Amino acid sequence: MIIDGMADRPLEELGGKTPLEAAKTPNMDLMAKIGINGIMDPIKPGIRAGSDTSHISILGYDPYEVYTGRGPFEAAGVGVEVKPGDIAFRCNFSTADEKGIIIDRRAGRIREGTDELAHAINSLDPINGVEIIFMESTGHRAVLVLRGVGLSDRISDADPKHEGNPPKEVVALDRSKEAENTANILNQLIWESYNILKDHPINLQRIDKDQNPANIILPRGAGAVPEAEPFESKYGLKSACIAETGLIKGIGQITDMDIIEVDGATGGVDTNLENIALSIIETAALDYDFLLINIDGADEAGHDGNLNDKLDFISRVDEVVGKILEIDNAYFILTADHSTPISVMDHTGDPVPLVIKGPEVRVDLVEKFNERSATLGGLCRIRGSDIMNILMDLLNRSSKFGA
Amino acid sequence: MIIDGMADRPLEELGGKTPLEAAKTPNMDLMAKIGINGIMDPIKPGIRAGSDTSHISILGYDPYEVYTGRGPFEAAGVGVEVKPGDIAFRCNFSTADEKGIIIDRRAGRIREGTDELAHAINSLDPINGVEIIFMESTGHRAVLVLRGVGLSDRISDADPKHEGNPPKEVVALDRSKEAENTANILNQLIWESYNILKDHPINLQRIDKDQNPANIILPRGAGAVPEAEPFESKYGLKSACIAETGLIKGIGQITDMDIIEVDGATGGVDTNLENIALSIIETAALDYDFLLINIDGADEAGHDGNLNDKLDFISRVDEVVGKILEIDNAYFILTADHSTPISVMDHTGDPVPLVIKGPEVRVDLVEKFNERSATLGGLCRIRGSDIMNILMDLLNRSSKFGA
């Protein structure tokens, strides 16, 4: 169970405590008391991990090999059945004027009708023999997947970053034919999207309501879908993923876990934690050996620099932890994927606390779950890439190396 | 000094203590008090090490490179002077009936006369130009070494694992000529062993006494003898190995240490610890810079799940530690090669405690030698592969990397 961005740095306004030290967390503290504690570097000390690279590392995959950019994970997360070799992109629906200048990168923060717009692009004919797969994500976001031969992810972004500019021409970042071909396809696709979207009924309605039309797509973050061994064949554990965001669901998807959808899971502090807890308890009762759980709100509060939200959210997640603690006969690992300090409003490389509760752990003397108590625990300091090895060993499911 | 399999997990019957926490160990505790402590992962966190791979790692060799299977180390351990490129096997003397069906994989647990039987096989002519080296080990065990050109260790085992079956035909595990050639030699050798052993005087005597004859050999665990830099040239330390089992003596042999034989060392809980202690003290007084010591009984007790034996053996090993502590002017490192928990009855990947006593260590606050006290020590959590570097540095014998 990974509480996204929960760890933090000491804050003056908390008398030098971190939010996790200051928040009311009786259940996490109970878990620390009956478990073995330590601190964990998701990748290695000081390295600022993304949520994606951290999760990849914690699941025992090498992020330097598997992580090819955010596109593939986002695409998988919204339900595109990506295949190794596909090139995936994150996209914005944006607004272009009649001269092709981007006047709103987020198309008036469009929320409705993107499924129909996406369908129109998804229905386009192949370009240079390459299949165009396009799907809406949340809000103005969408994903694009190119499938075919002669493709490369070594190409630049189309997003001009600032309004008042035309889409940037996509160019090859190396001298390969594949990169040039992919850049050509993208440049063609961007203007085809404009042609197909500008008079789309959804957009005509928007114009009628004085809303910016979503009449062009701007791809960025090209990444080749990596070859990742399915989690189940890697560990022999039948697994499910309970996550809120497309990014983490995408990691579950690419490692071939079952994805459990939770009603009301928003990925923010306003998420429905009751439903998430219920879903965890229900899924744990099914025929799974392993659950990957990600709850995202503390990270959002950290990125927003909103201390009260972070304190409050941590306390509410603590209640979810209390419910999971009632599950018997399981190993339960609680940690964060990185720190998102209120003072930094972004991820940092500070290590995160980690606790393992279960039948045969060497229970230590730690009695609180937080960044500093954990440093005195029996695990000392480990890395994300150690976690699955430690768990497999506790489960007596790992094979011996040697005699 | 490596106490094989000494570390463990908490046990309910010990009130949540581990055997090492519960056993009377005044000398180990004294050593913890005057030394620097930590926990150690022989390979890396969670990885279940064998005794062989752990020792290889602790001596500063990469087990993923050097460890080619148990055969080469067993062969070296019983005194075969193996050479890089040799293919070595562990063998059983077994009993086949007149139809060639294995009716006893351990030949009535034969204890005497195996030297003569082994000599008969060792005297066989080369097969396809490949020299046959064969030597008895303890009980019904023996080792086989093939020496010559055109050999491979990518072949299957002959041992059918269960009585009532003929020896399994050895087959190549890849498509190389070498593997096919080696498989052919093995298949020929197995039946030659039957022809040469079935009417051997030792076996005729056994049949007279209603004992199962040791009339066939069953090789398994093929491994190519690795190229390992001699310990002395790697570190400039003249070294000796005091070990009980063939496996660990083999590691000493392959790294070119002097092997010190100890009378009455059985590798079990019934071993002669007085003789082992005496041998350590005597060898330490000789012209050596480094001793590798392995005592095996705690591992045996762990594999047997025998708590009383493990507790008792640890207390008796503690007396050996007391004698070594009297040696002045030496660095003394005490650890285990892996955990062999009573509850699991096999090796686990749990880290092991480690203490270093010597003139210039940063003595810490730890006062007990066990799995949990050690986590609060000055070494924190290290790996087996760190140990020789730390020792060489304490000895002021390592070279500086940089200026």
Contacts between the chains, C-beta under 8 A, distances in Angstrom:
chain1	res1	chain2	res2	distance
A	360	B	9	4.8
A	360	B	10	7.2
A	360	B	341	7.6
A	360	B	343	6.5
A	361	B	9	7.9
A	361	B	10	7.9
A	362	B	9	6.5
A	362	B	10	6.0
A	362	B	18	7.4
A	362	B	350	7.0
A	362	B	371	5.8
A	362	B	372	5.8
A	363	B	10	6.7
A	363	B	16	7.1
A	364	B	372	6.3
A	364	B	375	6.7
A	376	B	376	7.2
A	377	B	375	7.3
A	378	B	39	8.0
A	378	B	372	6.0
A	378	B	375	4.6
A	379	B	375	7.8
A	379	B	381	7.7
A	380	B	39	6.6
A	380	B	375	5.9
A	380	B	380	4.9
A	380	B	381	3.7
A	381	B	380	6.7
A	381	B	381	6.3
A	382	B	45	5.4
A	382	B	381	7.3
A	383	B	45	7.8
A	386	B	44	6.8
A	386	B	45	3.8
A	386	B	46	5.7
A	387	B	46	7.9
A	388	B	46	7.5
A	389	B	44	7.0
A	389	B	45	6.0
A	389	B	46	2.8
A	389	B	47	5.7
A	389	B	349	6.5
A	390	B	45	5.6
A	390	B	46	3.8
A	390	B	349	6.9
A	391	B	46	7.4
A	392	B	46	6.6
A	392	B	349	8.0
A	393	B	46	4.6
A	393	B	47	7.7
A	393	B	48	6.0
A	393	B	348	5.5
A	393	B	349	3.5
A	393	B	350	7.0
A	396	B	344	6.0
A	396	B	348	7.4
A	398	B	46	7.2
A	398	B	47	7.6
A	398	B	48	5.3
A	398	B	349	6.5
A	399	B	48	7.1
A	400	B	48	4.6
A	400	B	49	7.5
A	400	B	50	5.7
A	400	B	346	7.2
A	400	B	347	5.7
A	401	B	43	6.7
A	401	B	47	6.2
A	401	B	48	6.4
A	401	B	49	6.1
A	401	B	50	6.2
A	401	B	53	5.2
A	401	B	63	7.1
A	401	B	67	7.7
A	402	B	49	6.0
A	402	B	50	2.2
A	402	B	51	6.9
A	402	B	52	4.6
A	402	B	53	3.3
A	402	B	54	7.1
A	402	B	63	6.9
A	402	B	67	6.0
A	402	B	70	7.6
A	403	B	50	4.4
A	403	B	51	6.6
A	403	B	52	5.3
A	403	B	70	4.4
A	403	B	247	6.3
